[in-house]
């Protein structure tokens, strides 16, 4: 079970609390990868790449949503795309 934030809104130690909540799952992933014969370095580099790929995906999704919102607004205004 992953613990929830202490408060619904932002608070000074929220990121630390998130990190602590994530720690057991992180260790479980690393342990499983080591048991499957991947090295710790490979595992950590791969996790970094997954995080980077997720960040790029989120940016692209936001860019696409912005473009769609602009296109919808132009269509409502009767302007050609």
Helices and strands as residue ranges (DSSP letters): H 14-35, H 40-76
